[in-house]
Amino acid sequence: MSDRSALFDVRTSTSVSLDQVVQRRDTVEIPVEAPLAMPVQPLGFWQGGPRRAAAIVASMSMRRWIVAVATIVMGVAGWKATFDTVALGGVTRLEAIVLTLLAPLFLALSLWFCTAVAGFVILLGKPKDPLGIDSEKPTPKLHTRTAILMPVHNEDAAAVFARLRAMDASLAETGLSRHFDIFVLSDTRDAQVALAEQACFARFRREAHSNVYYRVRKENTGRKAGNIADWVSRWGGAYEHMLVLDADSLMTGDAMVRLADAMERHPGAGLIQTMPMIINGQTIFARTLQFATRLYGRVAWTGLAWWSGTESSFWGHNAIVRTRAFAETCGLPHLAGPKPFGGEVMSHDALESALLRRGGWSVHLAPYLEGSYEESPSNLLDFATRDRRWCRGNIQHVPLVGLPGLHWMSRLHLIIGVLSYALSPLWFIALSAGITSRALMPELKKAAFTMADLQAAAHALIDWREIQATAWAMIITFVLLFGPKILGAILVLSRKAEVKGFGGKRRMAAGLAVEMLLSALVAPMLMFTQTRAIVEILAGKVGGWATQRRDADKVSFKEASAAMGWISAAGLILGGTFWFTPDLFTSTAPILLGLVLAVPLTMLGAHKVAGLKLKTNGLFMTPEERRPPAIVRAALGPSCEPPIRWFARNGRPIGPTTKIRDAA
């Protein structure tokens, strides 16, 4: 057995050091090693273009042209309406900067909107998965072996193994447990957490239907990517596929079997990524994310799958990967140069999907497969911490966009990832330039912007077509921002069964309205946090690998002030400055409100008691909460059970007496 890993039989709960925890023990067997070569890839060297991947859909080029043209048309329309508004009385240098920076912002919003429209149109019909994944068909038979990999790092061991037990039991129901082995790949550095993992594993091993193994590394080189690579190089040769999970992942046995079956039927497929639904939201912040993802996330996801085809991307978890393909293409090097561009690859998943596609393997999304779940950060602080880590990883992709041999779609995915964070400083600079320009603009031009000041506009002889340009700019921006959410709601309204799952039309509409309001308030906060993150990362302050607090139930005023107080202070200062310029104060009020409320919104969003009260009243209800799937019940226990009030009529709980009276 290698000195890099060990499996343990817990005999004592005595407090020990990490070195004592990870010492070698031979009381539990590990599988015979089946090495698989995983050479480090020379990223800068590639002969020719990307290798051809097996085509699944013949019309992919046409689909991409449709989305591209629609994106450009919508983006230009939004930018032109804004230009017509800003250009009243001429364009100053500051306004030229604003208009230049708004171009990529409008294009990004337009791509998001057009992708959602495509998904909405598809979901109105009866779409079929191009890989033939169909949950309505009988459970397929498998002929290959798949390893289920659960990487963990200082996680709640009881919660992790509760999910694994639920997945193992769900697999057993399919009768195909022998085709799956479960590996817990621990990078835990805390001795107490490691002991808890061992104790939970010992119990799980006695109960499991599949073969289960536990490995802890002495050195967590490469973080999660290194953890997976270590497993591939030692045991990957024994498994055709690996199902990569996160510590908060949950998947039904049926979903895992159908993914493995799709890989068997499509030997050219290198990776299939599922769309995980968020579950177990307890705080207001987590429940908002859970509701939003369930309501409208699938329209964007379906549209993305429609035009990305065999050149899709990887999210790093809840996905199945062909082990041999991964080993031969995804050995990540240590990037040369200083941080943040050099060092270990942070956002490895997007790069791995690009390298798989470069090697001739197709990368797919599975938009219609159900049974894939994950959890979200419980509060805005943890979300921002995770967001900063992703931000650093995506910034690292800037020089990687030009790697030789990548498919142009893979480059596009990398660019979109970079823009998802770069747009915040662009918005910040554009907003700052716009505010400065407006504060300095002459009174004649200012009147044109003040739509409520009709008398001033009339005296200035402003053309009403110019006034309409301002209205059109506002309407188009609203449509681009909130259109996908509204389309998701319309899709649910077209399906009576789903309306019931969201608690009815009124509850769904209330949830949508509150979510849109909260997202509008949080957006300026994220603009500030992401802009600060980029500045600090580029300055060399890259940060560490923090463990996510998945069960945090509150954020104190001191903690919220330390993290978000500077944003609230900035909002108050700006609000006080703009107070003496009424039109400027009015136009920036929505942004100022979000900034000023940064601290209280952070505290409120993290409040678990308030979140559970909203749950009791049915706000942000989702179908998975109203009727929890069996695997969710098994993994989460009583915490996922819906309040009895959700099933009440006229305020009375439904019970045996009620049913008898209703029947009579």
Secondary structure as GFF3:
##gff-version 3
##sequence-region A 1 664
A	DSSP	alpha_helix	18	21	.	.	.	ID=ss1
A	DSSP	alpha_helix	60	86	.	.	.	ID=ss2
A	DSSP	alpha_helix	93	124	.	.	.	ID=ss3
A	DSSP	beta_strand	146	152	.	.	.	ID=ss4
A	DSSP	alpha_helix	157	174	.	.	.	ID=ss5
A	DSSP	three_ten_helix	177	179	.	.	.	ID=ss6
A	DSSP	beta_strand	180	186	.	.	.	ID=ss7
A	DSSP	alpha_helix	191	207	.	.	.	ID=ss8
A	DSSP	beta_strand	211	216	.	.	.	ID=ss9
A	DSSP	alpha_helix	223	235	.	.	.	ID=ss10
A	DSSP	three_ten_helix	236	238	.	.	.	ID=ss11
A	DSSP	beta_strand	241	244	.	.	.	ID=ss12
A	DSSP	beta_strand	250	251	.	.	.	ID=ss13
A	DSSP	alpha_helix	253	265	.	.	.	ID=ss14
A	DSSP	beta_strand	269	274	.	.	.	ID=ss15
A	DSSP	beta_strand	277	278	.	.	.	ID=ss16
A	DSSP	alpha_helix	284	308	.	.	.	ID=ss17
A	DSSP	beta_strand	319	322	.	.	.	ID=ss18
A	DSSP	alpha_helix	323	329	.	.	.	ID=ss19
A	DSSP	alpha_helix	348	358	.	.	.	ID=ss20
A	DSSP	beta_strand	362	366	.	.	.	ID=ss21
A	DSSP	beta_strand	372	374	.	.	.	ID=ss22
A	DSSP	alpha_helix	380	395	.	.	.	ID=ss23
A	DSSP	alpha_helix	408	440	.	.	.	ID=ss24
A	DSSP	alpha_helix	443	449	.	.	.	ID=ss25
A	DSSP	alpha_helix	454	459	.	.	.	ID=ss26
A	DSSP	alpha_helix	464	493	.	.	.	ID=ss27
A	DSSP	alpha_helix	496	501	.	.	.	ID=ss28
A	DSSP	alpha_helix	505	538	.	.	.	ID=ss29
A	DSSP	alpha_helix	557	578	.	.	.	ID=ss30
A	DSSP	alpha_helix	582	596	.	.	.	ID=ss31
A	DSSP	alpha_helix	598	605	.	.	.	ID=ss32
A	DSSP	alpha_helix	608	616	.	.	.	ID=ss33
A	DSSP	alpha_helix	623	626	.	.	.	ID=ss34
A	DSSP	alpha_helix	630	636	.	.	.	ID=ss35
A	DSSP	three_ten_helix	637	640	.	.	.	ID=ss36
A	DSSP	three_ten_helix	644	647	.	.	.	ID=ss37
A	DSSP	alpha_helix	656	663	.	.	.	ID=ss38
###
